[in-house]
Amino acid sequence: MYTMLLVMFYFLIQFGLTIIMRKARTAPDYVVAEGQARLIPLAASLVGTTVGGGMFLGFSLLAFDNPVAAISISVTYLMGSVMIGFLSPFFRQYALQIGATSPHHVVESLDKQSGGKFASIFELVQLAVYIIMLAAQFVSMMAFFSYLQGKDDNFAYLLGIGCVIALLISYAYSGGLRRDIASDLLQFVFLLLGAVAIMSLKILPDSAAITISQQSLSPTIGTLALCFFVLVSLLPTFVVRFDIWQRVLAAESDRSAKWAFILSGITSSVFFVIFGLAGVLAAARGISRSSYVGLDYLLDNTSDIYHGLIFVCFFAAVMSSADTFLGVSGLSLNGVLQKFKFVPSGIFGINISVFITGAVAAAIAYWAGDIVMLFSSAFAMLSAFAPPFLIDFRGQFGVLKYVTRIVLASLGLFAVVFVFSPSLAFAVPFIVSLLISVGVAWKNSVMQRHP
């Protein structure tokens, strides 16, 4: 009961923030907050999105199953954030050169370089990626409520759907990046409170748990190879994420963009250590595998106050990621529907797209239900798109003209391998896409030298 009261209090704060942020309703403000995001709010927003509830539950579960993969992803997120931090001034300069004030303008410029081959596949991939990521957040909501209600999945699903509806209504009333950043800043405060609460519990593993954990983390050729493939395939995806482009352009200055990403990467890595440790120690203590294994470990034998505080703080993390992914997926769908004049232009058309993507993500969440699988599928799509973009974003080698075929071929092979070996399938899209992209670039460069 105490925890449910805290959840209701959190939603009251969120709706109050929604009413305050009602004034932000222009299209430029909706997409990039008119380029006025400051360092601290932007960094907090990035942490809130990265350390979402899906990552809290999903990362703990991943560490429960495969600690080495969890460590690899944590390191990759840190490296990726720092990399984007140093690249962001160059991206902003490139956007300035082509007169781009939003990610959509960058896509349109690249589409012209590719002869009209880039924009459609990019928007479709981004749409699929962020709907799947949003579905992972909805699964997290259901897992949180399932845990709270004594693992009553049906009632948890109804509560999760209620949260989805509340999120859609509030986003339609006052959506956009400025609202995301404001709510993420609030949710970042909740995350800090949750981390302090966990540290104050002094949850320390016993000697047996430490021994088992050390054995699971001992390096082998297989684990080192896994680390390498996770790093190589996941790191390039940071460059082709719409939400990252959005925040780079939303920063008020190059300095704000650079340090927001660097600070968020460092801060997020601390949270990943906490999440991963909960999963590893849960496995060592023999806790049964479930979507909420991290909660099972952290909240075992805690008082009502700690139980409610930790639960609500990390439930806030779910909402932090959910509103970001809802906004990005809605913008992506709106871009596709606008091409066919299926929705009106402006904010009203975006709101229609947001409702559609929210409904589709909720259906996927009910059907799939596995957070790790959802995130793996989303990043597989991004990794298939990264090589042709990185090799030919200036249109020098003609690779972008074949981007649709490259992405479809990579994802097709990913689907085939996934049926037989899901753990190996993750690296397939990037490797296949890279090989094809390099081959196309080499062929075109040879033909340019020797026509």
N, C-alpha and C positions, 0 to 999 in steps of 0.2 A: 504493500500500500504506500509506504514511504517513497519507494522508488517511482511509482506511478505519479505521485504528486510532483516529484522533481521533473519528470518528463513533461507533465502538463505545464509546469512553471517555465520550462525551457521553450515550449511552443508559444506561450504567451509573450515571452521576450522576442521571439522570432517574428510574430505577427505585429508586435509594436514596431520593430525595426522595419518591417515591410511597409507599414503606414508612413513612417518617417521618410523612407526612400521613394515614396510615390512620385516625387517631382521628376525623377530621372526617366523620361519617356521618349527622348529623341533617338533616332536610329544610331547616329555616331556614339551617343552615350551608352546605348544598349550594347553595342559591339565592343568598343574599346574604352569606355568611360572618358571619351574625348581626350585621351592622352594625358590625364591629370593624376594618375595613381602615384602616390608617394612611396618612399622606400619601405617603411615599416609595415603599413597596411598591405602592400603588394607582397612582401616577404611572408607575412602571416597568412595571406590568402594562398600562396603557393604551398606552404606547410599544411594548411588545412585541407587543401585538395589532395596533396600527395599522401598525407597520413590520414586518409579517410577511413571510415568504418570498414569498408571492404578490405583495405590493407590491414587494419587491425585484426579482423577475424581471418582474412585470407592469408596474411603473412604468418600468423601464429599456426594456422593449419599447415601451411607450406613447410615451416620449420619443424613441425611435428612429423611430417612425412619425409622431408629431405632438408636437413639443416644446411648442407653445403649450397644448395640452390638458393636458400633464403639469404645466406651470407653474400652470395654472388649478386643477387638482385639489390641488396642493400648497398654494396660497394658501387654497383652500376648506377644506382640512383644518385649517389653522392657525386660520382664522376660526371654523370650527365648534367646535373644541375650546375656544377662548376663550369663545365664546357659551354653550356648555354649562356651562363653569365659572361664569359669572355667573348662569346660570339654575338651576343645581343647588340652591342654597338654597331657591328658590321651589318647585321640584319636591318637595324633601324636606318642605317645609312643607305642600304640598298633600297629599302622601301621609300626613302626620301627621294632617291634618284628617279624612281619610276612613278613618283607621285602617289604612292599608296598610303592611305590613312587607316586601312583595316586589312585583316588577313584576306578578305574577299578580293581586294584590289591586287594583292600579290598573286593570288590564284589566277585572276584574269590576265595578268601580265605573262605568267608562265604558260597559260593556255594559248596566247598568241604565238609564243616561241615554239610551241609544239604543233602548230597548225590545227588548233582546236581539239587536241587529243588529251589534254591534261585535266581540265577543270571537272569534267563529268566523272571520271574515275576517281579523282581526288575527293570530290564531295561525297560520292557514294561510299568510298572506303572510310572517310571520316564519320559519315553517318552511321555506318555499321559498327565502327569501333566504339563510338560514344554511346550508342544505344546499348551495346553489350556491357560497357563499363557502368552505365546507369543501371542496367539489370543487376549487376553485381552488388551495387549499393542497395537495391531493393531486397535482394537476397539477404544482405546484412541486416536490414531493418527487421525482416521476418525472423532471422536468427536471434537477434537481440530480444524480440518480444517472445519468441519461443522459449528462450532461456528464462525470461522473467516469469512466464506463465506456466512454469513447470513442464516445458517442452510439449505443450499442447499446440501442435502445428496448425490445426484449423483455425483456432482462435488467433494465433500469432499471425496467420496470413491475413485475417480480417483487420487486425490492428495495423499491419504493414500497409495494406491497401488504404486504410484511413490516412496514414501518414503520406502516402503517395498523392492522394486527392488534396490533402492540405497543402502539400508542396506545389502542386500544379496550380491551385487557386491563388496562392500567394505569389507565385512566379508570374502568372498572368496579370495580377494586379500591379506588381512592381518588380519586373524582371530586369535582366541585363547585368553586365559586368560590374557596374558600380555597386549594385545591390549585392552581387556575389562577394565582392571584396569586403564590403561592410559586414555581411553575415559571417564571412570566413574569419574576420578579425575577432568577432565575438566567439566563434567556435574555437579559435586558436587559444583563447583564454581558458575555455573549458578543457582543452587538451592539456594545457599546462597544469591545471588543477588536478586532472586525472593522473598525470605523471607524478605529481607531488604526493598524491594519495597513495599511489602504488609504492613509491619509495619509502613512505612513512610506515607502510605495513611491515617492512623489513623481511620480505619473503625471500628467504635464503634456502637453497637446496641442501639436502643432507649429503653426506659423503658418497652414498651409493648412487644418488642421482647425478652427482658430479662425475663419477667414474663412467657411468653409462653415457652421459652427454659427451665426455671427452672421446670415448670410443666412436660415437656417431660422427664426430667432427674430424677424426683422424684422416689425413690426406692420403689419397691413393691416385693412381693414374686416371681412373674413371672419374673421381671427384674433381681432379684438376682439369680434365677435359671438359667436364660440365661447366666449371667456372669460366673457362675460356669461351665456350659457345654462348653462354648466357650473356657474358660481357660483350662479345662481338655482335650478337644479334639484337640485343636490347638497347645498347648505347646509341646506335644511329636513329632509333625511333624518336628520340627527343627532338630531332630536327624537323620531323614531319607531323608534329602534333598541333592541331588547330588551337587548343587551349594555351599552349606555350607561345605560339605566334601572337595570340590575342593579348597575353600579358606583357610580352616584350614591347608591343606597340602601345599598350596602355600606360606604360611608365612615363612619368613626367620628364625624365632625362635619361641619357645613356648611363650615367652613374647609378641612378635608381634601379634601372633594369639589371645592370651587371651585379650589383651587390645584393639585390633582392633574391636572385637565383642562387648566388653563392651561399648566402646566409640560410636560405631555405633548405639547401642540400645538406648543410652541416646539421641543422636542427632536426631535419627529418631522419637523418641517420641515427640520432639518439633514440628517437621513438622506435625505429626499426629494431634496434638492439633490445629494447624492452619487449616488443611484440614477439620477436624471434626467440628470446630467452624463455618467454612464457610457453611457447610451443614445444621447445626442446625439453624443458623440465617437465612439462605435462606428459610427454612421451616417456621420460625417464621414471616418472612416478606411476606409470601404468594407467593413466586416465584414458578412458575410451575415446576413440576418434569421433569427432563431431564438428559441425560448422562453428561451434562456440567453444572449442577446446581451450582457447586462450582465456575466456571468461571462467571456465571450469577451474582452471589453475589459479587465476588471480583472485577470484572471489570465494574460494573455498574457505569456509569457517571465518568469514569476516562479519563485522557488526553491520546492522542495518544502515548506519550512517555511511560507512565506507562502501558498502554494497551499492547503495543508491547513488553516491557521488561518482564512483568509478563507472557505473553503468551509464549514467546520464552524460558524463564527460565524453565517453567514447561513442555514445549514440549521437552526440553532437557532431562527431567526426564523420559519421555516416551522412548526415545532412549536409555537411560542408562539401563533400565530394558530389553528392547527389545534385545539389543545385547547380554546380559548375557543369557537370556532364549533361544535365537537362538543358541548360542554356546552349551549350555547344552543339549537342545533337539537334536541338530545335533549329538553330541557325543553319546547320548543314542541310537538314530536310527542307528548310525554307528556300535555300539556294537551288535545290533540285526542283522543287515545285514551281518556283518562279519562272524557270525556263519554259515550262509548259502552261503558264498562266493559270495554275490550279488554285492559287491562293492570292488574295489581294496584296499589294505592296505595303510596306510600312510595318508598324508595330502589331496591327491586328493580324496580318498574315503570319508574323513570327509567333504570335500567341497560339494560332491554330496549329502550327507546326510543332510547338512545344507540347500541346495536348496529345497530338498523335504519337510523338516519340515517347512520351511518358506512358501511354497506354500500351504501346508495343513492348517497351522495356519491362513493364509489369507482367505482361504475358510470358516473355522470355524467362523472367525470374521464376515464375511459377512452374514453367516447364523444365528449366535447366536445374537450378537449385544448387549448383556447385560453383563456389566463388573462384577457386583456383582455375577451373576449366574455362570460366568466362573471361577472366583476365588473360589467360594464356591465348585464347582465341583472338582477343582484341589486339594484343601485342604482336601476334603472328601476322595479322593484316597490316599493321604499321611497318613491321620489319620487311614485308614484301614490297612496300612502297618506297622505303628509304634509299636503296641503291640507285635506281634511275634518277631520283631527285638529286642526290648528292653528286652524282657523276655529271649531270647535265642541267643543273638549275639555271645556267646562263645560256643554254641552247647551243652549245658549241659542237656537240657530237651527234645530235639528232636522236638521242636515246628516248627523250620524252615523247617522240612521235610513236614509239612502240610501247608506252607505259601500260596501256590497257592489257595488251597481250602478255607483257612481262608479269604483271600483277596476277592475272588470271591463271597463268601457267604455274606460278609459285604457289598460289593458294590451292590450286587443284592437286598438286603433288603433296602439299601439306595435309589435305583431307585424306588422301590415300594412306600416307604414312601414319596419320593419327589413328586410323582404324586398327593398325597392327601394333603401334608403339607410341602412345601419347607422349611419353617422356622424351623421345627422340624427335618428335615432330616439330617441337618449338623452334629449332634452329633451321629447319628445312626452308621456309619461305625466304629468309634472308640470304642463305647460301645460293639457292637456285636463282633468285632475283639478281644477286651480285654477279654470278657467272654469266647470265644472259646479258646483263647491262654492260659488263666489261667487253663481252664479245661484240655486241652491237657498236659500242664506242670505237673499238679497235677497227672493226670493218669499215665504219664510216670515215675514220681518220685516214685509213689507207687509201680509200677511194678519193678523198679530198687531195691527198698528195699525188696520187697517180690516177687521174681521171681517165 
